[in-house]
């Protein structure tokens, strides 16, 4: 027993500010600077652009407030994996953890890393995605991809040195990008063009497709729903990873209280910033310019109007700070899921060990390896489609679990109860299911592969259980 006490264990070093900064920092990456171009092409009007962000914000806040109940019931490392395992069974928990490792977390890390390198190229053209370093025939490797991989490796190494290193980076970079975004929004409204504003908002509530030549294409009623769902791929990706704080609950000082509060505060701050930023875009850029921004870099186009020729440098630095801090939070939190899975005998046994700094180092490095491989795809938009579908699918299953637990465990301790229960969680479930169905119909090229990755976990689960049943640790308490 004495020897066990000397073993490294997760340290309770994170408070409410750290949790809130992890939520906000993991959410704010590159999406808010880019995805509004694709949304505008799909909806074709300023009003519907804002509606898409408001719907996403409502869904995010509703989900976060619902997760507050689960975080209080199960204040352990692993977050959503733990919730799904407790709600349903080990198989469901494994399917989430497998998907998290194969595409959700690693794919998000890769997408944010690719975005970091794209904007770094504004300052250092030599690292552009157009600079192909290796042409292997079946794949071309650019300088931008190498940069994104190097950033992932650097942040992974820093996070292997202990919780404090990652915490300092997260808080510093998140506060910096929140203040920078507020500054951009304020200066944007200061530079408001009355002509642009009236032009964008004079016909703000007509939903139609905006073509790159400036023409419009009308939707049928059903196709209009598909357009909204396709638009929300980007906004949901931009608002995702809000649940990162649940993964590190085992390192929070007061997880029963602070995880739920961090979820609420972090998602509220980011939702307000996202909606305000998009209203600002419509104040300085004609709708056509938002839709046709070079390589979808809406924020670059807006900052050029706001700050002149120096705007490109301003926004490039902002996005570099934003994506660097975002990836730190994703990398920091992700490995805790694999750690908890390993403790339950559902992942590589070595992932369930901590290094001398009390962090799951092996989990951090295998996460970095998969994310680096995904970086080589260089397909930012493809990753968005695949990730958004899988993420919302598991969010819906988790929130359904709140109803199930109210029936099967009515007497369980609930320090915090889901806000608006049973109405708001039910609205999220309906919206989430509709979103997933519409994506399957209108974006099948990536939603079906995403679903395939989830289902691939079923044979992997049974194979792993057959081989690991004799290796499951007796003590799975985190």
KEMAR-63510 format. One record per residue (C-alpha): x, z, y. Coordinates in steps of 0.02 Angstrom, whole numbers, padded with zeros to 5 digits, always signed. Each point is the difference from the previous one (the first is absolute). Example, Ala and Ser with C-alpha at 12.3 -4.5 7.8 and 13.67 -1.06 7.14 Angstrom:
% KEMAR-63510
+00615+00390-00225/+00069-00033+00172/
END
This chain:
% KEMAR-63510
+00000+00000+00000/+00144+00041+00118/+00075-00170-00031/-00166-00082+00047/+00000+00091+00167/+00170-00076+00040/-00063-00177-00029/-00035-00107+00155/-00182+00007+00054/-00105-00079+00137/+00025+00099+00162/-00144+00045+00116/+00080-00060+00162/-00133-00109+00082/-00128+00056+00129/-00152-00075+00088/+00104-00102+00123/+00106-00071-00141/-00156-00047-00099/-00085-00081+00151/+00157-00098+00042/+00012-00058-00181/-00180-00062+00003/+00017-00089+00168/+00176-00061-00033/-00043-00073-00170/-00152-00089+00072/+00083-00078+00153/+00119-00132-00061/-00004-00183+00044/-00183-00043-00027/-00066+00045+00173/+00126-00120+00077/-00042-00146-00115/-00165-00003-00095/-00117-00022+00149/+00045-00186+00002/-00072-00028-00173/-00152+00109+00039/-00035-00103+00156/+00012-00164-00096/-00129+00066-00123/-00126+00075+00121/+00028-00108+00155/-00055+00124+00133/+00063+00153+00093/-00149+00108-00046/+00017-00031-00186/+00188+00028+00010/-00035+00176+00063/-00143+00025-00125/+00119-00037-00145/+00119+00135+00063/-00145+00122+00029/-00067-00028-00176/+00174+00029-00071/+00022+00155+00108/-00167+00069-00059/+00046-00032-00182/+00172+00079+00022/-00066+00156+00087/-00141+00020-00127/+00120-00015-00146/+00126+00118+00080/-00135+00132+00034/-00063-00018-00179/+00177+00021-00069/+00011+00162+00096/-00116+00079-00128/+00107-00060-00145/+00162+00055+00083/-00067+00177+00016/-00056+00002-00182/+00165-00070-00068/+00140+00048+00122/+00139-00070-00109/+00130-00138+00013/-00068-00168-00056/-00156-00013+00108/-00117-00139-00054/+00079-00010-00173/-00043+00183-00028/-00177-00023+00068/-00039-00147-00115/+00074+00089-00151/-00104+00156+00035/-00159-00098+00040/+00006-00120-00148/+00143+00012-00125/+00186-00030-00023/-00027-00187-00026/-00082-00021+00170/+00137+00101+00082/+00131-00107-00087/-00084-00163+00053/+00012+00056+00181/+00179+00060-00019/+00051-00161-00088/-00084-00106+00135/+00078+00110+00134/+00173-00033-00074/-00026-00185-00039/-00083-00059+00160/-00085+00127+00115/+00145+00104+00065/+00144-00115-00045/-00093-00152+00066/-00038+00089+00164/+00182+00053+00016/+00053-00180-00030/-00125-00073+00125/+00053+00123+00135/+00183-00034-00040/-00026-00188+00018/-00087+00029+00167/+00146+00107+00061/+00123-00140-00038/-00109-00133+00083/+00000+00092+00165/+00182+00049-00013/+00034-00188+00004/-00060-00002+00181/+00152+00104+00047/+00118-00067-00133/-00046-00183-00041/+00126-00003-00143/-00117+00109-00105/-00147-00119+00019/-00110-00045-00148/+00052-00180+00036/+00182+00040-00040/+00007-00034-00188/+00151+00085-00077/-00031-00045-00182/-00099-00144-00072/-00020+00031-00185/-00126-00140-00025/-00144+00107-00059/+00024+00121+00145/+00077-00004+00173/+00075+00161+00068/+00007+00016+00189/+00098+00115+00114/-00166+00084+00046/-00032+00047-00181/+00174+00074-00017/-00027+00103+00158/-00167+00067-00063/+00080+00051-00165/+00144+00086+00090/-00123+00102+00106/-00095+00054-00156/+00162+00052-00086/+00060+00095+00156/-00163+00097+00020/-00005+00037-00186/+00175+00071+00008/-00044+00109+00151/-00153+00068-00090/+00104+00046-00154/+00093+00122+00113/-00149+00117+00015/-00168+00024+00086/+00072+00048+00169/+00091-00165+00024/-00157-00102-00032/-00106+00119+00104/+00111-00017+00153/-00001-00190-00008/-00189-00004-00027/-00046+00114+00145/+00124-00080+00121/-00046-00181-00037/-00188+00034-00009/-00006+00088+00168/+00105-00140+00075/-00113-00139-00062/-00161+00090+00048/+00064+00024+00178/+00063-00180+00003/-00168-00068-00057/-00092+00103+00130/+00122-00069+00130/-00031-00179-00057/-00189+00026+00008/+00007+00078+00174/+00113-00137+00071/-00110-00129-00085/-00156+00059+00089/+00100+00009+00160/+00040-00186-00023/-00182-00041-00042/-00053-00177+00049/-00180-00003+00058/-00016-00184-00044/+00066+00029-00176/-00112+00151-00023/-00158-00091+00054/+00045-00153-00103/+00025+00104-00158/-00153+00110+00022/-00126-00126+00068/-00047-00052-00177/+00068+00149-00094/-00128+00020-00138/-00006-00171-00082/+00081+00004-00172/+00087-00164-00042/+00166-00069-00058/+00126-00037+00137/+00110-00149-00045/+00177-00019+00065/-00053-00148+00107/-00123+00111+00093/-00157-00065-00085/-00125+00109-00091/-00080-00016-00173/-00165+00087-00036/-00026+00111-00153/-00148+00014-00115/-00067+00178-00011/+00089+00034-00165/+00163-00080+00056/-00005+00109+00156/+00010+00155-00111/+00147-00078-00090/+00084-00032+00168/-00020+00182+00049/+00072+00058-00167/+00146-00121+00016/+00030+00063+00177/+00003+00180-00059/+00145-00034-00119/+00119+00015+00146/-00085+00146+00087/-00014+00100-00161/+00183-00031-00040/+00044+00057+00177/-00103+00158-00024/+00057+00039-00177/+00121+00132-00063/-00098+00135+00094/-00006+00094-00166/+00190+00019-00008/-00013+00182+00052/-00098+00040-00160/+00149-00055-00104/+00112+00134+00077/-00127+00142-00007/+00121+00095-00113/+00121+00011+00147/-00126+00054+00133/+00005+00181+00060/-00190+00016-00001/-00065-00150-00099/-00180+00060-00016/-00021-00005+00189/+00134-00116+00071/-00023-00150-00115/-00182-00022+00053/+00041+00029+00184/+00146-00122-00008/-00114-00132-00075/-00127+00019+00139/+00121+00011+00147/+00114-00140-00060/-00139-00125-00038/-00093+00039+00162/+00156-00027+00107/+00040-00166-00085/-00180-00064+00005/-00009+00030+00188/+00167-00088+00027/-00050-00150-00106/-00167-00029+00086/+00077+00023+00174/+00143-00119-00042/-00120-00138-00052/-00108+00022+00154/+00162-00016+00100/+00044-00162-00090/-00165-00075+00057/+00039+00056+00178/+00164-00096+00015/-00012-00145-00123/-00132-00137-00019/-00080+00006-00171/+00082-00165-00049/+00172+00073+00041/-00035+00152-00110/-00050-00112-00145/+00147-00120+00019/+00139+00124+00043/+00167-00060-00068/+00014+00064-00180/-00151+00113+00040/+00105+00110+00116/-00143+00046+00117/+00090+00150+00075/+00149-00110+00046/-00115-00122+00091/-00087+00145+00089/+00162+00084+00050/+00064-00164+00071/-00151-00002+00117/+00020+00184+00042/+00188+00014+00021/+00055-00180+00027/+00150-00074-00090/+00063+00173-00048/-00161+00034-00094/+00067-00075-00161/+00142+00125-00005/-00116+00145+00043/-00121-00038-00140/+00136-00041-00126/+00079+00171+00028/-00171+00083-00012/-00039-00084-00166/+00172+00039-00070/-00029+00185+00042/-00177-00007-00069/+00042-00084-00165/+00157+00104-00028/-00099+00162+00022/-00145-00066-00103/+00110-00043-00148/+00084+00169+00008/-00170+00083-00023/-00049-00116-00141/+00164+00024-00092/-00001+00188+00029/-00177+00025-00068/-00006-00129-00140/+00125+00077-00119/-00102+00161-00009/-00135-00094-00096/+00123-00058-00133/+00071+00177-00009/-00171+00075-00037/-00042-00137-00126/+00162+00034-00092/-00043+00185-00007/-00161-00051-00087/+00094-00110-00122/-00066-00161+00079/+00159-00072+00075/+00187-00012-00032/+00055+00175-00050/+00148-00002+00119/-00119-00027+00147/-00064+00177-00028/+00167+00079+00046/+00061+00053+00172/+00177-00017+00067/+00098+00140+00082/-00093-00034+00163/-00167+00032-00089/-00063-00179+00014/-00045-00125-00140/+00153-00111+00023/-00027-00111-00153/-00179-00036+00055/+00063-00048+00173/+00126-00124-00070/-00115-00087-00124/-00128-00016+00140/+00134-00080+00108/+00045-00121-00141/-00179-00064-00021/-00028-00012+00188/+00162-00098+00019/-00055-00124-00133/-00166-00023+00090/+00096-00028+00163/+00075-00157-00078/-00174-00077-00004/+00000+00000+00190/-00188-00027-00006/-00070+00122+00128/-00178-00069-00006/-00003-00010-00190/+00048+00183-00014/-00138+00047+00123/-00134-00084-00106/+00056+00079-00163/+00030+00175+00070/-00162+00013+00101/-00111-00040-00149/+00084+00123-00120/+00010+00138+00131/-00185-00006+00046/-00048-00009-00184/+00085+00166-00035/-00064+00079+00162/-00178-00038-00057/+00030+00074-00173/+00075+00157+00078/-00142+00027+00123/-00128-00026-00139/+00092+00144-00083/-00055+00119+00138/-00180-00018-00060/+00055+00021-00181/+00097+00160+00038/-00146+00074+00098/-00100-00013-00164/+00134+00042-00130/+00093+00134+00101/-00129+00073+00120/+00087+00169+00010/+00176-00067+00033/+00086+00062+00158/-00026-00123+00143/+00091+00062+00157/-00062-00157+00087/-00153-00106-00043/-00017-00187+00029/-00070-00032+00174/-00170-00085-00001/-00026+00025-00188/-00095-00079-00084/-00037-00138+00128/+00169-00051+00071/+00094-00006-00166/-00144-00105-00070/+00014-00122+00145/+00186-00017-00034/-00032-00034-00184/-00125-00139+00040/+00115-00078+00130/+00151+00012-00114/-00089-00081-00147/-00065-00139+00112/+00176-00029+00068/+00074-00014-00175/-00136-00118-00062/+00016-00113+00151/+00189-00007-00020/-00018-00049-00184/-00115-00142+00055/+00092-00061+00154/+00182+00046-00036/+00014-00012-00190/+00182-00060-00003/+00065+00175+00034/-00144+00118-00038/-00008-00052-00183/+00188+00025-00024/-00019+00170+00086/-00138+00047-00122/+00107-00068-00142/+00141+00117+00047/-00120+00148-00007/-00069-00050-00170/+00175-00031-00068/+00021+00188+00016/-00122+00029-00145/+00113-00064-00141/+00151+00076+00089/-00088+00169+00002/-00038+00001-00186/+00173-00065-00044/+00082+00135+00107/-00108+00137-00073/+00049-00050-00176/+00184+00007+00044/+00000+00149+00118/-00122+00119-00087/+00144+00102-00067/+00087+00008+00170/-00139+00067+00112/+00062+00158+00088/-00099+00154-00045/-00009+00059+00182/-00082-00127+00116/-00026+00118+00145/+00070-00072+00162/
END
